[in-house]
Amino acid sequence: MEKVILEREALKLPAHERALLADALLGSLDDEAVRNAEAACAQESEDRYQAFLRGEIEVVDGPTVFRQLRARHAK
């Protein structure tokens, strides 16, 4: 019962306050699996950045990426 009340009250908050609350709640779940996933993401980002600096990959802007994805997955 309390969970339902808490959820209902949280949903009344403005979007930016709900986002802050969600971030705080997710941060409270910081366990080893989350830390490992974050470390893996950080390493992947660094690896891609270094590959870009070496000229091994090219940069594509966001709108172009979404346009290409839409075209690839259009039915």
Number of C-alpha atoms within 10 A of each C-alpha: 5 7 8 9 10 10 10 11 10 15 12 10 12 9 11 9 13 14 12 11 14 13 11 11 11 11 11 9 10 10 9 9 10 13 11 11 11 12 12 12 12 12 12 12 12 12 12 14 14 13 13 13 11 9 10 10 12 9 7 8 8 9 9 10 11 11 10 12 11 11 10 9 7 7 5
